[in-house]
Amino acid sequence: MTNQRSSIFSKKHILYPSLRTKVALVFIIPVLILAGTLSYDHYTRDRDTLQGQVQQSTVQLGKVVLGGLRQMMLVNDRRTIAAILSDIGSQDGITRVWIIDLNNVIKQSSTAQNTGLARDPLGRISFDTPGCIECHKFPPGTRPLVTATDQAPDNLRIAAPINNLPECQTCHPATDRHLGVLLIDASIAGLQTRLQDDINRSALLSIAIVTFGLLSALALVNWLFIRRVTTIHRALSAFEDGDFSARITKTWNTQDELTQLADSFNGMADAIVDHETKLHQLTTVRQQAIIEERERIARELHDGVAQFIGYVNIKISAARLLLQKGQPTKADENLAQIEKEVQNQALDVRASILGLRIASQSGAGLAVNLRDYVEQCNRMSDFVIDLEIHPQLATLLLAAETELQLMRIVQEALSNVRKHASAIRAQVRLTLVPQAPELPVNISNADQIMISIHDNGVGFNPWNWPGDQQAHFGLQTMRERAEMIGAQLSIVSEPGRGTTVTVRLSYQNH
């Protein structure tokens, strides 16, 4: 047991993550993962939405520009078209605007030096190759209206086909579906920057909200749980270290499982302290009983065996003198007296040994111990002892101290019968006393347990005790033993009518 407690105490010094740390990790890690996931999802959705809006806006821009140029192209006003393209190209976010015919010749451009450029003899696009390649990698029927190019970061190219309208077919073959294409290069870097700024602000706001929520949650968890667990742990540790006065002082008004745990611990601690107190008292009583038993044995040895040895020594000396004087008859009488006293003393010693052996049996029950003791006494005594036990008390188990004192009272009473009563018969009864005389004698109606020892001996007058001091001391000892267990002892006797010793013990208390 000591080794187990030592190992338990040693575990207190092992460092483990605190409850606050575990709660913080449980809250922070999932929340951070969730916040990061939501932020990334928010960023990608906003980016895709913005790009879709930009693409839609640029397509609309291309249609609007193309619509504005249609009239100029019908009258072939190249100067006005060039001016319009130049104005559009100078707008914020527009890097270049041009018109290309079916032969890949730049007919008009916001950059004047690009006008008239065409393919080289090998069929490669000699003008601004990046951008054209990204678009022409698609089949003609599937080419997108807006394409990201490699010319610059975040650059989009808008392609607005110039349809061969009926009014155009006076100058162009009707078999051509398109006459060319209007290309506009637009940069969305500024939009991306604004988007990134918005996302950064949203992220900072999210972090601030998450941090505030986490701190609030941790404060709430600390207030609801951790501080109370700390209080409970402090009291448990103090109790484990031997401070049995340690209790959980509830500084909260919340009624929940932790409150029930605190109440259970306080109740358990009170029960343990009460048990320890009773155990200490019982140990004290047992030690006192052992001391008293030793004193009783010492007195019996002194008053019985020692006096008997002195008596025998005197009688033997007297018998020797009578034999020396030639008086064998008187010497024989002395020897007969010695023989009788030896027999009585042997009975006393055997009875004492039997009493000690029966009293040492624990857990057998009062009825079993009484039956064993009476059977042994009937083998040794020169009078018959009858035993009567109520059937419902055959398995009665009382406190060990109570059974011991009751057995001692029975032994002392029978010892007095053997030594002083000159009785032929005695009776020991273990029965129940009903709550009212008219009620039947059973456990349901029982108020007291009663043990009575009756003999048909010479009796005596309790108010004028003529016997020796040893017998008087035995009666006083029986009274003291009864008081120790809260029982009532009464002695009824009358010269010539025997003696009855009765012990009454409350049934409810035992």
C-alpha positions as CSV (number, residue, x, y, z in Angstrom):
1,M,0.0,0.0,0.0
2,T,2.8,2.4,0.8
3,N,4.5,1.7,-2.5
4,Q,1.2,2.4,-4.4
5,R,0.8,5.7,-2.5
6,S,4.4,6.6,-3.3
7,S,3.9,6.0,-7.0
8,I,0.7,8.0,-6.9
9,F,2.5,10.9,-5.2
10,S,5.4,10.8,-7.7
11,K,3.0,11.2,-10.6
12,K,2.1,14.6,-9.3
13,H,5.5,15.9,-10.3
14,I,5.2,14.8,-14.0
15,L,4.5,17.8,-16.2
16,Y,1.5,17.5,-18.5
17,P,-0.1,20.1,-20.7
18,S,-2.5,22.2,-18.6
19,L,-6.2,22.2,-19.2
20,R,-6.0,25.7,-20.4
21,T,-3.4,24.7,-23.1
22,K,-5.5,21.8,-24.2
23,V,-8.7,23.9,-24.4
24,A,-6.8,26.6,-26.3
25,L,-5.5,24.1,-28.8
26,V,-8.9,22.5,-29.2
27,F,-10.4,25.9,-29.9
28,I,-7.6,27.6,-31.8
29,I,-6.4,24.9,-34.3
30,P,-9.9,24.1,-35.7
31,V,-10.9,27.8,-35.8
32,L,-7.7,28.8,-37.5
33,I,-8.1,26.0,-40.1
34,L,-11.8,27.0,-40.6
35,A,-10.9,30.7,-40.8
36,G,-8.1,30.0,-43.3
37,T,-10.3,27.8,-45.4
38,L,-13.1,30.3,-45.5
39,S,-10.7,33.1,-46.3
40,Y,-9.2,31.2,-49.2
41,D,-12.6,30.3,-50.5
42,H,-13.7,33.9,-50.1
43,Y,-10.6,35.0,-52.0
44,T,-11.0,32.6,-54.9
45,R,-14.7,33.3,-55.3
46,D,-14.1,37.1,-55.2
47,R,-11.3,36.7,-57.7
48,D,-13.3,34.5,-60.1
49,T,-16.3,36.9,-59.7
50,L,-14.2,39.9,-60.4
51,Q,-12.5,38.3,-63.4
52,G,-15.9,37.3,-64.8
53,Q,-17.1,40.9,-64.3
54,V,-13.9,42.3,-65.9
55,Q,-14.3,39.9,-68.9
56,Q,-17.9,40.8,-69.3
57,S,-17.1,44.5,-69.0
58,T,-14.3,44.3,-71.6
59,V,-16.5,42.3,-74.0
60,Q,-19.1,45.0,-73.6
61,L,-16.4,47.6,-74.1
62,G,-15.3,45.9,-77.3
63,K,-18.9,45.8,-78.6
64,V,-19.4,49.5,-77.7
65,V,-16.2,50.5,-79.4
66,L,-17.0,48.4,-82.4
67,G,-20.5,50.0,-82.6
68,G,-19.0,53.4,-82.4
69,L,-16.5,52.6,-85.2
70,R,-19.0,51.0,-87.6
71,Q,-20.2,54.2,-89.1
72,M,-16.6,55.4,-89.6
73,M,-15.7,52.1,-91.2
74,L,-18.6,52.3,-93.6
75,V,-17.4,55.6,-94.9
76,N,-13.7,54.5,-94.6
77,D,-12.8,57.5,-92.5
78,R,-9.4,56.2,-91.5
79,R,-8.3,59.4,-89.8
80,T,-11.3,59.5,-87.4
81,I,-11.0,55.8,-86.7
82,A,-7.3,56.3,-85.8
83,A,-8.2,59.2,-83.5
84,I,-10.9,57.2,-81.8
85,L,-8.6,54.2,-81.3
86,S,-5.9,56.6,-79.9
87,D,-8.4,58.1,-77.4
88,I,-9.5,54.7,-76.3
89,G,-5.9,53.4,-76.0
90,S,-5.0,56.4,-73.7
91,Q,-7.7,55.4,-71.2
92,D,-6.7,54.0,-67.8
93,G,-6.3,50.2,-68.0
94,I,-6.2,50.1,-71.9
95,T,-2.7,49.3,-73.2
96,R,-3.5,48.9,-77.0
97,V,-6.4,48.9,-79.5
98,W,-6.2,47.8,-83.1
99,I,-8.2,46.5,-86.1
100,I,-6.9,43.5,-88.0
101,D,-8.2,42.3,-91.4
102,L,-8.6,38.7,-92.5
103,N,-4.9,38.7,-93.8
104,N,-3.6,39.6,-90.3
105,V,-2.7,43.0,-91.5
106,I,-3.2,45.8,-88.9
107,K,-5.5,48.2,-90.6
108,Q,-5.7,50.7,-87.7
109,S,-4.0,50.9,-84.2
110,S,-3.9,53.1,-81.2
111,T,-0.1,52.9,-81.8
112,A,0.5,54.5,-85.2
113,Q,3.8,52.7,-85.9
114,N,2.0,49.3,-85.8
115,T,-0.4,50.2,-88.6
116,G,0.3,48.2,-91.8
117,L,2.2,45.4,-90.1
118,A,1.5,41.8,-91.3
119,R,2.8,38.3,-91.4
120,D,6.4,37.5,-92.3
121,P,7.1,35.3,-95.4
122,L,7.4,32.2,-93.1
123,G,3.8,32.7,-91.9
124,R,4.8,33.8,-88.4
125,I,3.1,36.8,-86.8
126,S,5.7,39.5,-86.8
127,F,3.8,41.9,-84.7
128,D,3.6,41.4,-81.0
129,T,3.7,37.6,-81.2
130,P,2.6,37.1,-77.6
131,G,-1.2,37.3,-77.4
132,C,-1.8,36.1,-80.9
133,I,-0.4,32.7,-80.1
134,E,-2.6,32.4,-77.0
135,C,-5.7,33.1,-79.1
136,H,-4.8,31.1,-82.2
137,K,-4.1,27.9,-80.3
138,F,-7.8,27.4,-80.2
139,P,-9.7,26.2,-83.3
140,P,-11.4,29.1,-85.3
141,G,-14.9,28.3,-84.1
142,T,-14.0,28.0,-80.4
143,R,-11.7,31.0,-79.9
144,P,-12.8,33.0,-76.7
145,L,-13.7,36.6,-76.8
146,V,-11.4,37.3,-73.9
147,T,-8.0,35.7,-73.4
148,A,-5.2,36.1,-70.9
149,T,-1.9,36.8,-72.6
150,D,1.7,36.6,-71.6
151,Q,2.5,40.2,-72.6
152,A,2.2,41.5,-69.1
153,P,0.9,40.3,-65.8
154,D,-2.8,40.3,-65.5
155,N,-3.3,41.3,-69.2
156,L,-6.5,40.5,-71.0
157,R,-7.1,40.6,-74.8
158,I,-10.6,41.3,-76.0
159,A,-11.5,40.1,-79.5
160,A,-14.6,41.7,-81.1
161,P,-15.2,40.1,-84.6
162,I,-16.2,42.6,-87.3
163,N,-19.1,41.0,-89.1
164,N,-19.7,41.3,-92.8
165,L,-23.0,43.2,-92.6
166,P,-25.2,43.6,-95.7
167,E,-24.2,47.3,-96.0
168,C,-20.6,46.2,-96.1
169,Q,-21.0,43.7,-98.9
170,T,-21.0,46.5,-101.5
171,C,-17.2,46.6,-101.0
172,H,-16.5,43.1,-99.7
173,P,-17.4,39.6,-100.9
174,A,-20.6,38.3,-99.5
175,T,-19.0,34.9,-99.0
176,D,-16.8,36.3,-96.1
177,R,-18.5,35.9,-92.8
178,H,-16.1,38.4,-91.0
179,L,-14.1,41.3,-92.3
180,G,-11.6,41.3,-89.5
181,V,-11.4,41.7,-85.7
182,L,-11.1,44.6,-83.2
183,L,-8.5,43.8,-80.6
184,I,-8.2,45.6,-77.2
185,D,-5.5,44.8,-74.7
186,A,-6.6,45.7,-71.2
187,S,-4.7,45.4,-67.9
188,I,-6.5,44.3,-64.7
189,A,-3.5,44.8,-62.5
190,G,-5.2,47.7,-60.7
191,L,-8.3,45.7,-60.2
192,Q,-6.2,42.8,-58.9
193,T,-4.4,45.2,-56.5
194,R,-7.7,46.5,-55.2
195,L,-9.0,43.0,-54.9
196,Q,-6.0,42.0,-52.9
197,D,-6.4,45.0,-50.7
198,D,-10.0,44.1,-50.1
199,I,-9.0,40.5,-49.3
200,N,-6.3,41.7,-46.9
201,R,-8.8,43.9,-45.1
202,S,-11.3,41.1,-45.0
203,A,-8.6,38.7,-43.7
204,L,-7.5,41.2,-41.0
205,L,-11.1,41.8,-40.0
206,S,-11.6,38.0,-39.9
207,I,-8.5,37.5,-37.8
208,A,-9.7,40.2,-35.4
209,I,-13.1,38.7,-35.1
210,V,-11.7,35.2,-34.7
211,T,-9.2,36.4,-32.1
212,F,-11.9,38.2,-30.1
213,G,-14.2,35.1,-30.4
214,L,-11.4,32.8,-29.2
215,L,-10.5,35.1,-26.3
216,S,-14.1,35.4,-25.3
217,A,-14.6,31.6,-25.6
218,L,-11.4,30.9,-23.5
219,A,-12.6,33.4,-20.9
220,L,-16.0,31.7,-20.8
221,V,-14.4,28.2,-20.6
222,N,-12.1,29.5,-17.9
223,W,-15.0,31.0,-15.9
224,L,-17.3,28.0,-16.3
225,F,-14.9,25.1,-16.1
226,I,-11.2,25.7,-15.5
227,R,-11.4,27.8,-12.4
228,R,-13.8,25.3,-10.8
229,V,-11.7,22.3,-11.9
230,T,-8.6,24.1,-10.4
231,T,-10.5,24.6,-7.1
232,I,-11.6,21.0,-7.0
233,H,-8.0,19.8,-7.9
234,R,-6.6,21.9,-5.1
235,A,-8.9,20.4,-2.5
236,L,-8.3,16.9,-3.8
237,S,-4.5,17.4,-3.6
238,A,-4.7,18.7,-0.1
239,F,-6.9,15.8,1.0
240,E,-4.5,13.3,-0.7
241,D,-1.6,14.9,1.2
242,G,-3.3,14.1,4.5
243,D,-5.2,17.4,5.2
244,F,-8.6,15.8,6.0
245,S,-10.1,19.2,6.7
246,A,-9.8,20.2,3.1
247,R,-13.1,20.8,1.4
248,I,-14.2,22.3,-1.9
249,T,-15.3,25.8,-1.2
250,K,-17.9,26.6,-3.9
251,T,-17.4,30.2,-5.1
252,W,-20.0,29.8,-7.9
253,N,-23.7,29.6,-7.9
254,T,-24.0,27.4,-11.0
255,Q,-25.8,24.0,-10.5
256,D,-24.3,21.5,-12.9
257,E,-22.1,18.3,-12.9
258,L,-19.1,20.1,-11.4
259,T,-21.2,21.3,-8.6
260,Q,-22.5,17.8,-8.0
261,L,-18.9,16.5,-8.1
262,A,-17.9,19.1,-5.5
263,D,-20.9,18.1,-3.3
264,S,-20.0,14.4,-3.7
265,F,-16.4,15.0,-2.7
266,N,-17.4,17.1,0.4
267,G,-19.8,14.4,1.4
268,M,-17.2,11.7,0.8
269,A,-14.6,13.6,2.8
270,D,-17.1,14.1,5.7
271,A,-17.9,10.3,5.6
272,I,-14.2,9.4,5.6
273,V,-13.4,11.8,8.5
274,D,-16.4,10.4,10.4
275,H,-15.3,6.9,9.7
276,E,-11.8,7.7,10.8
277,T,-13.1,9.3,14.0
278,K,-15.3,6.3,14.7
279,L,-12.4,3.9,13.9
280,H,-10.1,5.8,16.2
281,Q,-12.8,5.7,18.9
282,L,-13.3,2.0,18.3
283,T,-9.6,1.4,18.5
284,T,-9.4,3.3,21.7
285,V,-12.3,1.3,23.1
286,R,-10.7,-2.0,22.0
287,Q,-7.4,-1.0,23.5
288,Q,-9.2,-0.1,26.7
289,A,-11.0,-3.4,26.6
290,I,-7.7,-5.2,26.1
291,I,-6.2,-3.4,29.1
292,E,-9.3,-4.1,31.2
293,E,-9.3,-7.8,30.1
294,R,-5.6,-8.1,31.1
295,E,-6.4,-6.4,34.4
296,R,-9.3,-8.8,34.9
297,I,-7.1,-11.8,34.2
298,A,-4.4,-10.4,36.5
299,R,-7.0,-10.0,39.3
300,E,-8.4,-13.5,38.7
301,L,-4.9,-14.9,38.8
302,H,-4.2,-12.9,42.0
303,D,-7.6,-13.5,43.7
304,G,-8.0,-17.0,42.4
305,V,-4.9,-18.9,41.4
306,A,-2.6,-17.0,43.8
307,Q,-4.9,-17.4,46.8
308,F,-5.6,-21.0,45.8
309,I,-1.9,-21.8,45.8
310,G,-1.5,-20.2,49.2
311,Y,-4.5,-22.2,50.4
312,V,-3.2,-25.4,49.0
313,N,0.2,-24.7,50.6
314,I,-1.4,-24.2,54.0
315,K,-3.5,-27.3,53.7
316,I,-0.6,-29.5,52.7
317,S,1.5,-28.2,55.6
318,A,-1.4,-28.9,58.0
319,A,-1.8,-32.4,56.5
320,R,1.9,-33.1,57.0
321,L,1.8,-31.9,60.6
322,L,-1.3,-34.1,61.2
323,L,0.6,-37.1,59.7
324,Q,3.6,-36.4,61.9
325,K,1.3,-36.3,65.0
326,G,-0.2,-39.6,64.0
327,Q,-3.6,-38.2,63.0
328,P,-4.2,-39.7,59.5
329,T,-7.9,-39.2,59.5
330,K,-7.7,-35.5,59.9
331,A,-4.9,-35.4,57.4
332,D,-7.1,-37.3,54.9
333,E,-9.8,-34.7,55.5
334,N,-7.4,-31.9,54.6
335,L,-6.3,-33.8,51.5
336,A,-9.9,-34.3,50.4
337,Q,-10.5,-30.5,50.8
338,I,-7.4,-29.9,48.7
339,E,-8.7,-32.3,46.0
340,K,-12.1,-30.5,45.8
341,E,-10.5,-27.1,45.6
342,V,-8.1,-28.3,42.9
343,Q,-11.1,-29.6,40.9
344,N,-12.9,-26.2,41.3
345,Q,-9.8,-24.3,40.3
346,A,-9.4,-26.5,37.3
347,L,-12.9,-25.7,36.2
348,D,-12.3,-22.0,36.7
349,V,-9.1,-22.1,34.6
350,R,-10.8,-24.1,31.9
351,A,-13.8,-21.7,31.9
352,S,-11.5,-18.7,31.6
353,I,-9.6,-20.3,28.7
354,L,-12.9,-21.2,27.0
355,G,-14.1,-17.6,27.4
356,L,-11.0,-16.2,25.9
357,R,-11.2,-18.6,22.9
358,I,-14.9,-17.9,22.3
359,A,-14.4,-14.2,22.6
360,S,-11.6,-14.3,20.0
361,Q,-14.0,-15.7,17.3
362,S,-15.1,-12.8,15.2
363,G,-17.8,-12.7,12.5
364,A,-19.5,-16.0,13.7
365,G,-22.5,-14.2,15.3
366,L,-23.7,-13.9,18.9
367,A,-26.0,-17.0,18.6
368,V,-23.2,-19.2,17.4
369,N,-20.8,-18.1,20.1
370,L,-23.4,-18.6,22.8
371,R,-24.2,-22.1,21.6
372,D,-20.5,-23.0,21.5
373,Y,-19.8,-21.6,24.9
374,V,-22.8,-23.3,26.6
375,E,-21.9,-26.6,25.0
376,Q,-18.3,-26.4,26.4
377,C,-19.6,-25.4,29.8
378,N,-22.0,-28.3,29.9
379,R,-19.0,-30.6,29.4
380,M,-17.1,-29.0,32.3
381,S,-19.7,-27.9,34.8
382,D,-21.5,-29.9,37.5
383,F,-24.8,-28.2,36.6
384,V,-26.8,-28.3,33.4
385,I,-27.2,-25.1,31.3
386,D,-30.2,-24.9,29.0
387,L,-29.9,-22.5,25.9
388,E,-32.9,-21.0,24.2
389,I,-32.4,-18.8,21.1
390,H,-35.2,-17.1,19.2
391,P,-35.2,-18.5,15.6
392,Q,-35.0,-15.0,14.1
393,L,-31.8,-14.3,16.0
394,A,-30.0,-17.4,14.9
395,T,-28.1,-15.4,12.2
396,L,-27.9,-12.1,14.1
397,L,-24.7,-10.1,13.5
398,L,-23.9,-7.3,15.9
399,A,-20.9,-5.0,16.1
400,A,-17.8,-6.9,17.2
401,E,-17.4,-4.8,20.4
402,T,-21.0,-5.4,21.3
403,E,-20.8,-9.1,20.8
404,L,-17.6,-9.3,22.9
405,Q,-19.1,-7.4,25.9
406,L,-22.3,-9.5,25.8
407,M,-20.3,-12.7,25.8
408,R,-18.2,-11.4,28.7
409,I,-21.4,-10.7,30.7
410,V,-22.7,-14.2,30.0
411,Q,-19.4,-15.7,31.0
412,E,-19.3,-13.7,34.3
413,A,-22.8,-14.6,35.2
414,L,-22.3,-18.3,34.6
415,S,-19.0,-18.2,36.5
416,N,-20.9,-16.7,39.5
417,V,-23.5,-19.5,39.2
418,R,-20.8,-22.1,39.3
419,K,-18.9,-20.5,42.2
420,H,-21.6,-19.2,44.5
421,A,-25.1,-20.3,43.5
422,S,-24.9,-24.1,44.3
423,A,-27.3,-24.5,41.4
424,I,-28.4,-27.7,39.7
425,R,-29.7,-26.0,36.6
426,A,-29.3,-22.7,34.7
427,Q,-30.9,-21.2,31.6
428,V,-29.6,-18.8,29.0
429,R,-32.1,-17.1,26.7
430,L,-31.5,-14.9,23.7
431,T,-34.8,-13.4,22.6
432,L,-36.6,-10.3,21.4
433,V,-38.6,-7.8,23.4
434,P,-41.7,-6.5,21.5
435,Q,-42.5,-2.8,21.4
436,A,-45.8,-3.6,23.3
437,P,-46.6,-6.6,25.5
438,E,-49.6,-7.5,23.4
439,L,-47.6,-7.7,20.1
440,P,-46.1,-11.0,18.9
441,V,-42.4,-11.6,19.4
442,N,-40.7,-11.1,16.0
443,I,-38.2,-8.8,14.4
444,S,-40.8,-6.5,12.8
445,N,-42.3,-5.7,16.3
446,A,-39.0,-5.9,18.2
447,D,-37.8,-3.0,20.3
448,Q,-34.9,-4.7,22.2
449,I,-32.7,-7.8,22.2
450,M,-32.7,-9.5,25.6
451,I,-30.2,-12.0,27.1
452,S,-31.2,-13.5,30.5
453,I,-29.2,-15.9,32.7
454,H,-31.3,-17.6,35.4
455,D,-30.3,-20.3,37.9
456,N,-32.2,-22.3,40.6
457,G,-29.5,-21.7,43.2
458,V,-29.5,-20.3,46.7
459,G,-29.9,-16.7,45.6
460,F,-29.0,-13.7,47.6
461,N,-30.2,-10.3,48.7
462,P,-28.9,-7.7,46.2
463,W,-29.2,-5.0,48.8
464,N,-27.3,-6.9,51.5
465,W,-24.7,-8.8,49.6
466,P,-23.2,-11.5,51.9
467,G,-20.7,-13.0,49.3
468,D,-17.0,-12.4,48.9
469,Q,-15.5,-9.3,47.3
470,Q,-14.6,-11.2,44.1
471,A,-18.3,-12.0,43.4
472,H,-19.3,-8.4,44.1
473,F,-16.5,-7.2,41.8
474,G,-17.9,-9.5,39.1
475,L,-21.4,-7.9,39.4
476,Q,-19.9,-4.5,39.1
477,T,-17.8,-5.5,36.0
478,M,-21.0,-6.8,34.3
479,R,-22.7,-3.4,34.9
480,E,-19.7,-1.5,33.4
481,R,-19.6,-3.8,30.3
482,A,-23.3,-3.2,29.7
483,E,-22.9,0.6,30.0
484,M,-20.0,0.5,27.4
485,I,-22.4,-0.8,24.7
486,G,-25.5,1.2,25.8
487,A,-27.3,-1.8,27.3
488,Q,-29.2,-2.0,30.5
489,L,-28.4,-4.7,33.1
490,S,-30.6,-5.8,35.9
491,I,-30.1,-8.4,38.6
492,V,-33.1,-10.0,40.4
493,S,-32.4,-12.4,43.2
494,E,-34.0,-13.6,46.4
495,P,-32.6,-16.1,49.0
496,G,-33.7,-19.6,48.1
497,R,-35.2,-18.6,44.7
498,G,-32.2,-18.3,42.5
499,T,-30.9,-15.4,40.5
500,T,-31.7,-13.8,37.2
501,V,-29.3,-11.5,35.3
502,T,-31.0,-9.7,32.4
503,V,-29.3,-7.5,29.6
504,R,-31.5,-5.4,27.3
505,L,-30.0,-3.9,24.2
506,S,-31.8,-1.6,21.8
507,Y,-32.4,-3.4,18.5
508,Q,-32.6,-0.4,16.3
509,N,-29.1,0.9,17.3
510,H,-27.3,-2.3,16.6
